[in-house]
Amino acid sequence: MLMRGRPADPGIEKRVLTAALTVYGEVGWAGFTFDAVARRAPVGKAALYRRWPTKEDLLLAALERLAERPEEPLNPNDLRGCLTAMAGQVIAMYVGPKAMVLPRVLIEAGQYPAHFEEMVQNIVQARFTGGRCIVQAALDRGELPPGASPDLIVDAIMGGVLRLIVLTPGTQRAAIHTDRDKHAATIADSVLRAVSR
């Protein structure tokens, strides 16, 4: 009689990558190990090695989830909706459960360039190149004044989020994450008003 092993856990990848982000945010590259991630997930180390041969592979896969795309597909013709979603992604990277991850990546890119330089560029390119294309399409449709810069509009969204976070006392930053959608919409609307003027 054929013996079957336990069925594969369909949620293991999400659980491991979430645990990997948490561990990295807490201890950085120097303390990032398969042991620590396996304990946090919790899963056996063998399950990690089957999917990610090295800790670099595991962390890169986890970092790709740092600015997760919205669950609902965005309408590329809805400029305000897309800018609001982008602002929400950036807020999520700086407050909430992932708050320590991006600062660590930016700092450690200088300390461990072989590991982190490409990771940082992948995060930036994957998340913000699409935003620039959406703004350019809105320009092409005539929704924005001629000569408006897609790069500056995306930069203004990023700057609006950073201003919000820097000017909010640390003890109150958890509330930013709670009201993320409201803050994101406010930032997007402010940028669109400025561009229109």
Secondary structure as the mmCIF struct_conf table of DSSP 4:
data_model
#
loop_
_struct_conf.conf_type_id
_struct_conf.id
_struct_conf.beg_label_comp_id
_struct_conf.beg_label_asym_id
_struct_conf.beg_label_seq_id
_struct_conf.end_label_comp_id
_struct_conf.end_label_asym_id
_struct_conf.end_label_seq_id
HELX_LH_PP_P HELX_LH_PP_P1 LEU A 2 ARG A 4
HELX_LH_PP_P HELX_LH_PP_P2 ARG A 6 ALA A 8
TURN_TY1_P TURN_TY1_P1 PRO A 10 GLY A 11
HELX_RH_AL_P HELX_RH_AL_P1 ILE A 12 GLY A 31
HELX_RH_AL_P HELX_RH_AL_P2 PHE A 34 ARG A 40
TURN_TY1_P TURN_TY1_P2 ALA A 41 PRO A 42
HELX_RH_AL_P HELX_RH_AL_P3 LYS A 45 ARG A 51
BEND BEND1 PRO A 53 THR A 54
HELX_RH_AL_P HELX_RH_AL_P4 LYS A 55 LEU A 63
TURN_TY1_P TURN_TY1_P3 GLU A 64 ALA A 67
HELX_LH_PP_P HELX_LH_PP_P3 GLU A 68 PRO A 70
BEND BEND2 GLU A 71 GLU A 72
HELX_LH_PP_P HELX_LH_PP_P4 PRO A 73 LEU A 74
TURN_TY1_P TURN_TY1_P4 PRO A 76 ASN A 77
HELX_RH_AL_P HELX_RH_AL_P5 LEU A 79 TYR A 94
BEND BEND3 VAL A 95 VAL A 95
HELX_RH_3T_P HELX_RH_3T_P1 GLY A 96 LYS A 98
TURN_TY1_P TURN_TY1_P5 ALA A 99 MET A 100
HELX_RH_AL_P HELX_RH_AL_P6 VAL A 101 GLN A 111
HELX_RH_AL_P HELX_RH_AL_P7 PRO A 113 ASP A 140
TURN_TY1_P TURN_TY1_P6 ARG A 141 GLY A 142
BEND BEND4 GLU A 143 LEU A 144
TURN_TY1_P TURN_TY1_P7 PRO A 146 GLY A 147
HELX_RH_AL_P HELX_RH_AL_P8 PRO A 150 VAL A 166
TURN_TY1_P TURN_TY1_P8 LEU A 167 LEU A 167
BEND BEND5 THR A 168 THR A 168
HELX_RH_3T_P HELX_RH_3T_P2 GLY A 170 GLN A 172
HELX_RH_AL_P HELX_RH_AL_P9 ARG A 173 THR A 178
TURN_TY1_P TURN_TY1_P9 ASP A 179 ASP A 179
HELX_RH_AL_P HELX_RH_AL_P10 ARG A 180 SER A 196
#
